Amino acid sequence: MQSDYDWQGDRDRLVAAVLPHVPFDGWSETAFKAGAADTGIDLARALNAFPGGMAELLAANHRGHDARMMEQLARENVGALRMRERVARAVQLRLELVGEQREAVRAGLTFLLLPENAALGPKLLYGTVDAIWHAVGDKSTDFSFYTKRAILAGVYSATLLYWLNDKSDGHAASWAFLERRLDEVMKIPQVKGQLQSLVARLPNPLHLLQQKSGEKLPLGMRPRRRRRA
């Protein structure tokens, strides 16, 4: 007898249902249960779809946007653009795709600072910048494969933090910020010593939420410290 259980369908429905609760309840068990109730999926079945709980759900949502960015960029004629312009477009598109989830993204950054999620944040960041480089047609396999991803991780993270509090029309200030960051780093030095010096000046993507980027960011971008009980 064929089962009508749709595991992927449950995951997609749960992600869509949980996200509206995140701005109010954070990436929490409360939001997870509320989203499951909205879909009519019982909690046991919801946990079967996401045995890793909210961390797994956040990762699924994040990777889904990476995939959508790649799909949409493939439909655009970016091949006619310079590599720097392709990267700028990919970063802009990736952020535009989560435009309606900005508060959920903000809450997600705080969630990823928790000790139990320490490994997930860098993994998701690497996945995003790797997807961007693949989407823009970069085929490097040498030393620059890793350095390009490290550099773009810093650029992407800094731009994301700026974008979260950007209230300019059409996020024009964020795209200008992105252009300035790319102006600084897109010319990959040929000498390793020069490259190491350049990377050293970039924001550390693992600590960007606790540091300022090279340019003054809008107020309210530092995460709130959790009060000790």
PEUR-V183073 format. One record per residue. N is the residue number from 1. PHI is phi in whole degrees, -180 to 180 (none if undefined). OMEGA is omega in whole degrees, 0 to 359 (999 if undefined). Layout:
n=N phi=PHI omega=OMEGA
n=N phi=PHI omega=OMEGA
This chain:
n=1 phi=none omega=184
n=2 phi=-79 omega=179
n=3 phi=-80 omega=178
n=4 phi=-98 omega=181
n=5 phi=-72 omega=182
n=6 phi=-112 omega=184
n=7 phi=-61 omega=181
n=8 phi=-67 omega=177
n=9 phi=-62 omega=177
n=10 phi=-61 omega=181
n=11 phi=-62 omega=180
n=12 phi=-63 omega=180
n=13 phi=-67 omega=181
n=14 phi=-68 omega=178
n=15 phi=-58 omega=181
n=16 phi=-63 omega=183
n=17 phi=-81 omega=182
n=18 phi=-76 omega=186
n=19 phi=-53 omega=179
n=20 phi=-63 omega=180
n=21 phi=-87 omega=186
n=22 phi=-63 omega=179
n=23 phi=-59 omega=182
n=24 phi=-98 omega=186
n=25 phi=-113 omega=184
n=26 phi=71 omega=177
n=27 phi=-84 omega=190
n=28 phi=-124 omega=175
n=29 phi=-62 omega=179
n=30 phi=-61 omega=179
n=31 phi=-65 omega=180
n=32 phi=-62 omega=181
n=33 phi=-66 omega=180
n=34 phi=-65 omega=179
n=35 phi=-65 omega=179
n=36 phi=-63 omega=179
n=37 phi=-64 omega=180
n=38 phi=-64 omega=181
n=39 phi=-84 omega=185
n=40 phi=83 omega=178
n=41 phi=-85 omega=181
n=42 phi=-69 omega=189
n=43 phi=-61 omega=180
n=44 phi=-62 omega=179
n=45 phi=-69 omega=178
n=46 phi=-63 omega=179
n=47 phi=-71 omega=174
n=48 phi=-69 omega=178
n=49 phi=-72 omega=180
n=50 phi=-131 omega=180
n=51 phi=-63 omega=178
n=52 phi=-87 omega=177
n=53 phi=67 omega=187
n=54 phi=-68 omega=177
n=55 phi=-63 omega=179
n=56 phi=-69 omega=179
n=57 phi=-67 omega=177
n=58 phi=-60 omega=180
n=59 phi=-63 omega=179
n=60 phi=-64 omega=179
n=61 phi=-64 omega=181
n=62 phi=-62 omega=182
n=63 phi=-69 omega=176
n=64 phi=-62 omega=178
n=65 phi=-71 omega=174
n=66 phi=-59 omega=181
n=67 phi=-65 omega=179
n=68 phi=-66 omega=176
n=69 phi=-61 omega=180
n=70 phi=-64 omega=180
n=71 phi=-64 omega=182
n=72 phi=-70 omega=180
n=73 phi=-65 omega=178
n=74 phi=-65 omega=180
n=75 phi=-82 omega=179
n=76 phi=-92 omega=182
n=77 phi=-88 omega=182
n=78 phi=-81 omega=180
n=79 phi=-61 omega=180
n=80 phi=-82 omega=182
n=81 phi=-90 omega=172
n=82 phi=-67 omega=183
n=83 phi=-57 omega=179
n=84 phi=-60 omega=180
n=85 phi=-69 omega=177
n=86 phi=-64 omega=180
n=87 phi=-63 omega=179
n=88 phi=-59 omega=180
n=89 phi=-65 omega=181
n=90 phi=-65 omega=179
n=91 phi=-64 omega=179
n=92 phi=-61 omega=180
n=93 phi=-63 omega=180
n=94 phi=-60 omega=179
n=95 phi=-76 omega=178
n=96 phi=-62 omega=182
n=97 phi=-65 omega=179
n=98 phi=-108 omega=182
n=99 phi=-56 omega=181
n=100 phi=-83 omega=180
n=101 phi=-114 omega=188
n=102 phi=-58 omega=180
n=103 phi=-69 omega=176
n=104 phi=-68 omega=177
n=105 phi=-65 omega=179
n=106 phi=-60 omega=178
n=107 phi=-65 omega=180
n=108 phi=-65 omega=179
n=109 phi=-65 omega=176
n=110 phi=-65 omega=179
n=111 phi=-59 omega=182
n=112 phi=-75 omega=176
n=113 phi=-81 omega=180
n=114 phi=-65 omega=184
n=115 phi=-53 omega=182
n=116 phi=-70 omega=180
n=117 phi=-110 omega=187
n=118 phi=-58 omega=182
n=119 phi=-82 omega=186
n=120 phi=-73 omega=182
n=121 phi=-56 omega=179
n=122 phi=-61 omega=179
n=123 phi=-65 omega=179
n=124 phi=-68 omega=179
n=125 phi=-62 omega=178
n=126 phi=-62 omega=180
n=127 phi=-59 omega=181
n=128 phi=-69 omega=182
n=129 phi=-70 omega=176
n=130 phi=-66 omega=178
n=131 phi=-63 omega=179
n=132 phi=-63 omega=181
n=133 phi=-63 omega=177
n=134 phi=-65 omega=183
n=135 phi=-65 omega=182
n=136 phi=-89 omega=173
n=137 phi=91 omega=178
n=138 phi=-73 omega=184
n=139 phi=-120 omega=182
n=140 phi=-65 omega=178
n=141 phi=-132 omega=183
n=142 phi=-94 omega=181
n=143 phi=-54 omega=184
n=144 phi=-68 omega=177
n=145 phi=-55 omega=183
n=146 phi=-79 omega=182
n=147 phi=-68 omega=178
n=148 phi=-62 omega=180
n=149 phi=-71 omega=178
n=150 phi=-65 omega=180
n=151 phi=-67 omega=181
n=152 phi=-67 omega=176
n=153 phi=-60 omega=177
n=154 phi=-67 omega=179
n=155 phi=-64 omega=182
n=156 phi=-63 omega=182
n=157 phi=-63 omega=179
n=158 phi=-63 omega=180
n=159 phi=-68 omega=177
n=160 phi=-59 omega=181
n=161 phi=-64 omega=177
n=162 phi=-65 omega=183
n=163 phi=-61 omega=183
n=164 phi=-59 omega=181
n=165 phi=-116 omega=181
n=166 phi=-81 omega=179
n=167 phi=-110 omega=180
n=168 phi=-71 omega=182
n=169 phi=-63 omega=180
n=170 phi=65 omega=182
n=171 phi=57 omega=181
n=172 phi=-59 omega=181
n=173 phi=-65 omega=179
n=174 phi=-66 omega=181
n=175 phi=-70 omega=175
n=176 phi=-68 omega=176
n=177 phi=-61 omega=178
n=178 phi=-60 omega=180
n=179 phi=-61 omega=179
n=180 phi=-66 omega=179
n=181 phi=-66 omega=180
n=182 phi=-67 omega=177
n=183 phi=-59 omega=183
n=184 phi=-76 omega=193
n=185 phi=-122 omega=187
n=186 phi=-74 omega=176
n=187 phi=-87 omega=182
n=188 phi=-69 omega=180
n=189 phi=-64 omega=179
n=190 phi=-87 omega=181
n=191 phi=-95 omega=184
n=192 phi=-59 omega=180
n=193 phi=-62 omega=177
n=194 phi=-64 omega=181
n=195 phi=-64 omega=180
n=196 phi=-63 omega=177
n=197 phi=-66 omega=179
n=198 phi=-66 omega=180
n=199 phi=-62 omega=182
n=200 phi=-63 omega=181
n=201 phi=-86 omega=181
n=202 phi=-79 omega=173
n=203 phi=-64 omega=176
n=204 phi=-75 omega=184
n=205 phi=-63 omega=180
n=206 phi=-80 omega=183
n=207 phi=-128 omega=184
n=208 phi=-60 omega=181
n=209 phi=-74 omega=182
n=210 phi=-114 omega=181
n=211 phi=-133 omega=172
n=212 phi=-90 omega=175
n=213 phi=-80 omega=182
n=214 phi=-67 omega=179
n=215 phi=-124 omega=183
n=216 phi=-61 omega=181
n=217 phi=-97 omega=177
n=218 phi=-61 omega=179
n=219 phi=-65 omega=175
n=220 phi=86 omega=184
n=221 phi=-94 omega=178
n=222 phi=-80 omega=180
n=223 phi=-68 omega=177
n=224 phi=-74 omega=177
n=225 phi=-80 omega=179
n=226 phi=-73 omega=178
n=227 phi=-76 omega=176
n=228 phi=-77 omega=179
n=229 phi=-69 omega=999
